[in-house]
Amino acid sequence: MRGDTAKAFTYLDEGKGILSRIEKEKIKKGREVYAIQIGSFRERKWAELRREEFEKKGYQVRIVEWRRNGEVWYRVVIGAYDTREEAAGDMKKIKEKEGISAWITKIWIP
């Protein structure tokens, strides 16, 4: 599975915001993690706007490029969690606080 995810997701950039429970130095590089997806867009400019919106609120936000059937999507995700349970706990809080749809996905951090 790890190889499939590494092929499907390409790390593009990392926002400057932080999610209070996550310390950047604790995020290990070169591994698959869980993240909270808050948007998916065909055009990068829309993903950038979503990322900026949530960075301003203090979240750690990334954009990952996802390819499927020859199409490119730009997914906007928050956080990097070792377990699905950790991600689910924060996802519930974010959905309630921000009033948005969100779901858990796996991403590859090189």
Backbone torsions as a table, in degrees:
resi	resn	phi	psi	omega
1	MET	NA	-38.6	-177.5
2	ARG	-55.8	-44.2	179.7
3	GLY	-62.9	-39.5	178.4
4	ASP	-62.1	-43.9	-179.1
5	THR	-66.7	-40.6	179.8
6	ALA	-60.5	-35.1	179.0
7	LYS	-75.3	-36.9	-175.0
8	ALA	-76.0	-33.1	-175.9
9	PHE	-112.8	131.8	174.8
10	THR	-119.2	122.7	179.2
11	TYR	-68.2	126.9	-178.5
12	LEU	-107.4	-51.7	-179.8
13	ASP	-162.8	164.5	-178.9
14	GLU	-122.8	132.4	178.1
15	GLY	-70.2	167.8	-178.3
16	LYS	-93.3	-9.7	180.0
17	GLY	-73.9	166.7	178.0
18	ILE	-132.2	151.0	169.6
19	LEU	-100.1	124.3	-167.1
20	SER	-51.3	-35.5	-177.5
21	ARG	-77.1	-14.5	-175.3
22	ILE	-106.5	122.1	174.9
23	GLU	-98.6	129.0	-175.4
24	LYS	-54.8	-37.7	-177.7
25	GLU	-66.4	-16.6	178.7
26	LYS	-86.3	-11.6	-179.9
27	ILE	-82.8	110.1	-179.3
28	LYS	-78.8	144.0	-179.9
29	LYS	-90.8	158.5	175.4
30	GLY	73.6	45.6	179.6
31	ARG	-156.0	165.7	177.0
32	GLU	-91.2	134.6	-179.8
33	VAL	-136.5	167.3	173.6
34	TYR	-91.5	146.9	177.9
35	ALA	-143.1	162.1	178.9
36	ILE	-99.7	113.5	-178.9
37	GLN	-85.1	126.6	-178.5
38	ILE	-116.6	5.8	177.4
39	GLY	177.3	156.9	176.2
40	SER	-147.1	125.6	-172.1
41	PHE	-134.6	146.5	175.8
42	ARG	-78.4	-27.5	179.3
43	GLU	-107.4	130.4	-177.1
44	ARG	-59.8	-33.9	-176.7
45	LYS	-59.4	-35.7	179.3
46	TRP	-72.0	-36.0	176.3
47	ALA	-65.0	-39.9	178.1
48	GLU	-61.8	-42.2	178.8
49	LEU	-62.5	-42.4	178.7
50	ARG	-64.7	-43.0	178.5
51	ARG	-59.7	-47.8	-179.5
52	GLU	-60.3	-41.5	179.3
53	GLU	-57.0	-44.2	-176.7
54	PHE	-84.1	-25.7	172.6
55	GLU	-62.6	-41.2	179.8
56	LYS	-62.1	-24.7	178.3
57	LYS	-88.0	-1.1	175.3
58	GLY	96.1	10.9	-179.7
59	TYR	-87.3	151.3	172.4
60	GLN	-84.5	113.1	-171.7
61	VAL	-122.6	142.1	175.5
62	ARG	-130.1	157.7	168.2
63	ILE	-115.3	128.7	175.9
64	VAL	-119.1	140.9	178.3
65	GLU	-89.3	130.4	-178.6
66	TRP	-125.9	129.5	-179.0
67	ARG	-113.7	133.5	177.3
68	ARG	-148.0	127.1	179.4
69	ASN	52.1	39.8	177.7
70	GLY	79.9	-1.2	178.9
71	GLU	-101.6	146.1	178.4
72	VAL	-106.5	132.0	175.2
73	TRP	-123.7	145.2	176.9
74	TYR	-108.2	110.7	-177.5
75	ARG	-96.8	135.2	179.3
76	VAL	-103.7	122.4	-175.9
77	VAL	-130.2	153.4	177.4
78	ILE	-114.7	136.4	170.6
79	GLY	77.3	176.4	176.2
80	ALA	-152.6	109.1	-172.1
81	TYR	-118.0	143.4	176.7
82	ASP	-71.8	-32.9	-177.2
83	THR	-125.7	154.5	176.7
84	ARG	-63.6	-34.8	-179.0
85	GLU	-63.7	-42.8	177.3
86	GLU	-60.2	-46.3	-179.8
87	ALA	-62.8	-40.8	-178.5
88	ALA	-63.3	-38.7	178.7
89	GLY	-61.9	-46.8	179.1
90	ASP	-71.0	-35.2	179.5
91	MET	-60.0	-43.2	179.6
92	LYS	-59.1	-44.6	179.8
93	LYS	-63.9	-43.5	-178.9
94	ILE	-65.0	-44.3	179.4
95	LYS	-60.3	-42.8	179.9
96	GLU	-68.3	-45.2	-176.7
97	LYS	-69.1	-44.1	-173.1
98	GLU	-95.1	-14.4	-179.6
99	GLY	66.1	40.2	-177.0
100	ILE	-121.6	165.0	169.1
101	SER	-84.8	143.9	178.1
102	ALA	-156.5	159.1	177.8
103	TRP	-151.8	166.0	-177.6
104	ILE	-94.4	137.6	178.0
105	THR	-140.0	165.6	174.7
106	LYS	-102.3	141.1	175.7
107	ILE	-132.6	161.8	177.9
108	TRP	-108.5	125.4	174.8
109	ILE	-105.0	113.5	-177.9
110	PRO	-69.1	NA	NA
